[in-house]
């Protein structure tokens, strides 16, 4: 998992790119600031910063060289650079960036509090730090529908793996508390919701076969017969328009604060 940038793009990257630009625009940061993108992955948020934030520079860090390979190939703006790094040990001096952002990653960090402390450290006093995470318990319907179907067929295993249960950080109160306890002031939590419309069932299902992300990784461990059962249960349940398209919603919780 977290090695194939192209597979991730097909699965979640297309939705993370849409939500990233909305996120950056809502921050309202003036031009020519120095940005850090923590857990940049394939570069969705970095691209949005370049498009909507007009930065002097943006540095993306991620522990996956596979994802960074995709990011470097897709993001060629000279203001952007990418480095392999752990969010819990950022390779930068204190007060290095005016703005620090993180998209869809802090729930995967083994100790999010360490990452938040590092973000405080590298952000200038008075600078803004903001992060967003999918609402995996309810509002990220692309993933929620999958786990609900899988739980009916494999309840014991899915109880351990369901992202809505595992990642308690992906809720407003814990996310706000993470920022407050890290030392940020003026902490606020909001939401961003975007439509996630699939052209048909195959457009929804095939990205789950790429093994990038907890749900696809779980699916890859199953025998073909069980995968087929999940597929057909989903096919029968997903909301479908007369033209075959599948209209879903993707919601993320957003936290922001001043360093």
C-alpha positions as CSV (number, residue, x, y, z in Angstrom):
1,X,0.0,0.0,0.0
2,X,1.0,3.6,-0.7
3,X,3.4,2.8,-3.5
4,X,1.4,3.1,-6.7
5,X,0.6,6.7,-7.4
6,X,-1.4,6.0,-10.6
7,X,-3.6,3.4,-8.8
8,X,-4.2,5.9,-5.9
9,X,-5.1,8.6,-8.4
10,X,-7.8,6.4,-9.9
11,X,-9.2,5.5,-6.5
12,X,-9.2,8.7,-4.4
13,X,-6.8,11.1,-6.1
14,X,-9.5,12.4,-8.5
15,X,-11.7,13.4,-5.5
16,X,-8.8,14.7,-3.4
17,X,-7.8,17.0,-6.2
18,X,-11.2,18.5,-6.4
19,X,-11.5,19.1,-2.6
20,X,-7.9,20.4,-2.4
21,X,-8.6,23.5,-4.5
22,X,-11.7,24.4,-2.5
23,X,-9.7,24.0,0.7
24,X,-6.9,26.3,-0.5
25,X,-9.3,29.0,-1.8
26,X,-11.2,29.0,1.5
27,X,-8.0,29.7,3.5
28,X,-7.7,33.1,1.7
29,X,-3.9,33.3,2.0
30,X,-2.2,36.3,0.3
31,X,0.1,35.6,-2.6
32,X,3.9,35.0,-2.4
33,X,3.9,33.0,0.9
34,X,6.0,30.0,1.7
35,X,3.9,26.8,1.9
36,X,4.5,23.3,3.3
37,X,2.4,20.4,2.2
38,X,2.7,17.6,4.8
39,X,1.9,14.2,3.4
40,X,1.7,15.5,-0.1
41,X,1.2,12.0,-1.7
42,X,0.7,12.3,-5.4
43,X,0.7,16.1,-5.3
44,X,-3.0,17.0,-5.3
45,X,-2.8,19.6,-2.6
46,X,0.5,20.9,-3.8
47,X,-1.0,21.5,-7.3
48,X,-4.0,23.3,-5.6
49,X,-1.6,25.6,-3.7
50,X,0.1,26.5,-7.0
51,X,-3.2,27.1,-8.7
52,X,-5.2,28.8,-6.0
53,X,-2.6,30.1,-3.5
54,X,0.0,31.8,-5.8
55,X,2.9,30.9,-3.5
56,X,6.5,32.0,-3.5
57,X,7.3,28.3,-3.0
58,X,5.6,25.1,-1.9
59,X,7.5,22.1,-0.5
60,X,5.7,18.7,-0.4
61,X,6.9,16.0,1.9
62,X,5.8,12.3,2.0
63,X,7.4,9.0,3.2
64,X,6.4,7.2,-0.1
65,X,8.9,7.5,-2.9
66,X,6.3,5.9,-5.2
67,X,3.8,8.6,-4.6
68,X,6.5,11.3,-4.9
69,X,7.5,9.9,-8.3
70,X,4.0,10.6,-9.5
71,X,4.0,14.0,-7.8
72,X,7.2,15.0,-9.5
73,X,6.0,13.9,-12.9
74,X,2.7,15.7,-12.5
75,X,3.9,18.9,-10.8
76,X,6.5,20.7,-12.9
77,X,6.1,24.3,-11.6
78,X,9.6,25.5,-10.5
79,X,8.1,26.9,-7.3
80,X,7.3,23.3,-6.1
81,X,9.8,20.8,-4.7
82,X,9.3,17.4,-3.1
83,X,11.2,15.5,-0.4
84,X,10.9,12.1,1.3
85,X,10.2,12.8,4.9
86,X,8.1,11.6,7.9
87,X,5.5,14.0,9.2
88,X,6.8,13.3,12.7
89,X,10.3,14.5,11.9
90,X,10.2,17.3,9.4
91,X,13.6,18.1,7.9
92,X,13.3,21.9,8.3
93,X,14.4,24.6,10.7
94,X,12.0,26.3,13.1
95,X,9.7,29.0,11.6
96,X,10.5,28.0,8.0
97,X,7.0,28.3,6.4
98,X,4.3,30.9,6.4
99,X,1.6,28.3,5.8
100,X,1.5,24.6,6.6
101,X,-1.2,22.4,5.2
102,X,-2.0,18.7,5.2
103,X,-4.6,16.8,3.2
104,X,-6.1,13.4,4.0
105,X,-3.1,12.0,5.8
106,X,-2.9,12.7,9.5
107,X,-5.1,9.7,10.4
108,X,-2.5,7.5,8.8
109,X,0.4,8.9,10.9
110,X,1.1,6.6,13.8
111,X,1.3,9.5,16.2
112,X,-0.7,12.5,14.9
113,X,0.2,14.6,17.9
114,X,3.9,14.4,17.0
115,X,3.0,15.5,13.4
116,X,1.0,18.4,14.8
117,X,3.9,19.5,17.0
118,X,6.2,19.4,14.1
119,X,3.8,21.5,12.0
120,X,3.7,24.1,14.8
121,X,7.5,24.1,15.0
122,X,8.2,24.8,11.3
123,X,5.4,27.4,10.9
124,X,6.2,31.1,11.6
125,X,4.6,32.6,14.7
126,X,1.3,34.1,13.4
127,X,1.3,31.7,10.4
128,X,-1.6,29.5,9.5
129,X,-1.7,25.8,9.7
130,X,-4.7,23.8,8.4
131,X,-5.5,20.2,7.6
132,X,-8.5,18.2,6.3
133,X,-9.5,14.5,6.6
134,X,-12.3,12.5,5.0
135,X,-15.4,12.0,7.1
136,X,-14.9,8.2,7.0
137,X,-17.6,7.4,9.4
138,X,-20.4,9.0,7.3
139,X,-19.8,11.6,4.7
140,X,-17.2,10.1,2.5
141,X,-19.7,7.9,0.7
142,X,-17.3,6.5,-1.9
143,X,-15.6,4.5,0.9
144,X,-18.6,4.2,3.3
145,X,-20.7,2.2,0.9
146,X,-17.8,-0.3,0.4
147,X,-17.3,-1.0,4.1
148,X,-21.0,-1.3,4.8
149,X,-21.3,-3.9,2.1
150,X,-18.1,-5.8,3.2
151,X,-19.3,-5.8,6.8
152,X,-22.4,-7.8,5.9
153,X,-20.3,-10.5,4.3
154,X,-17.2,-10.5,6.6
155,X,-18.4,-8.8,9.8
156,X,-15.6,-10.0,12.1
157,X,-12.7,-8.9,9.9
158,X,-14.3,-5.7,8.7
159,X,-15.0,-4.6,12.3
160,X,-11.2,-4.4,12.7
161,X,-10.5,-2.7,9.4
162,X,-13.4,-0.3,8.8
163,X,-11.9,3.1,8.4
164,X,-14.9,4.8,10.0
165,X,-14.2,2.9,13.3
166,X,-10.4,2.8,13.1
167,X,-9.7,6.5,12.4
168,X,-11.4,8.3,15.3
169,X,-9.4,11.4,14.4
170,X,-11.6,11.9,11.3
171,X,-14.3,13.6,13.4
172,X,-14.7,17.3,14.3
173,X,-14.0,17.1,18.0
174,X,-10.8,15.0,17.9
175,X,-9.5,17.0,15.0
176,X,-10.0,20.3,16.7
177,X,-8.5,18.9,19.9
178,X,-5.4,17.8,18.0
179,X,-4.8,21.4,16.9
180,X,-5.6,22.9,20.2
181,X,-3.3,20.6,22.2
182,X,-0.5,21.2,19.7
183,X,-0.6,24.9,20.7
184,X,-2.4,26.5,17.9
185,X,-4.7,29.4,18.7
186,X,-8.0,30.5,17.1
187,X,-8.7,26.9,16.2
188,X,-11.8,26.3,14.1
189,X,-13.3,23.2,12.5
190,X,-15.5,23.2,9.4
191,X,-16.3,21.0,6.5
192,X,-16.0,20.8,2.7
193,X,-18.4,18.7,0.7
194,X,-18.1,17.9,-3.0
195,X,-20.1,15.7,-5.4
196,X,-18.4,12.4,-6.4
197,X,-20.2,11.2,-9.5
198,X,-19.1,8.0,-11.3
199,X,-20.0,7.4,-14.9
200,X,-21.1,3.9,-14.1
201,X,-20.5,0.9,-11.8
202,X,-17.2,-0.1,-13.4
203,X,-15.9,3.5,-12.8
204,X,-16.7,3.0,-9.1
205,X,-15.5,-0.6,-8.7
206,X,-12.3,-0.9,-10.7
207,X,-10.3,1.5,-8.6
208,X,-10.9,-0.7,-5.6
209,X,-8.8,-3.4,-7.3
210,X,-5.6,-1.3,-7.2
211,X,-4.7,-2.2,-3.6
212,X,-4.0,1.5,-2.7
213,X,-5.7,2.5,0.5
214,X,-7.2,0.4,3.4
215,X,-10.4,-0.7,1.5
216,X,-8.6,-1.8,-1.7
217,X,-5.8,-3.5,0.3
218,X,-8.4,-5.5,2.2
219,X,-10.1,-6.5,-1.0
220,X,-6.8,-7.7,-2.4
221,X,-6.6,-10.3,0.4
222,X,-9.9,-11.9,-0.4
223,X,-10.6,-14.9,-2.6
224,X,-12.2,-14.1,-5.9
225,X,-15.6,-15.5,-4.9
226,X,-15.8,-13.1,-1.9
227,X,-14.7,-10.1,-4.0
228,X,-17.4,-11.0,-6.4
229,X,-20.0,-11.1,-3.6
230,X,-19.0,-7.6,-2.4
231,X,-19.1,-6.3,-5.9
232,X,-22.6,-7.6,-6.6
233,X,-23.9,-6.4,-3.3
234,X,-22.6,-2.9,-4.0
235,X,-24.0,-3.0,-7.5
236,X,-27.4,-3.7,-6.1
237,X,-27.2,-0.9,-3.5
238,X,-25.4,2.1,-4.9
239,X,-27.7,4.9,-6.0
240,X,-27.9,4.9,-9.8
241,X,-29.3,7.4,-12.2
242,X,-31.3,6.4,-15.3
243,X,-28.1,7.0,-17.4
244,X,-26.1,4.6,-15.2
245,X,-24.1,7.2,-13.4
246,X,-23.7,6.9,-9.6
247,X,-24.1,10.2,-7.6
248,X,-22.2,10.1,-4.3
249,X,-20.9,12.8,-1.9
250,X,-17.4,13.2,-0.5
251,X,-17.2,15.2,2.7
252,X,-14.0,16.2,4.6
253,X,-13.6,17.8,8.0
254,X,-11.2,20.8,8.1
255,X,-9.2,22.2,11.0
256,X,-7.2,25.5,11.1
257,X,-5.3,27.5,13.6
258,X,-2.6,30.1,14.1
259,X,0.9,29.1,15.2
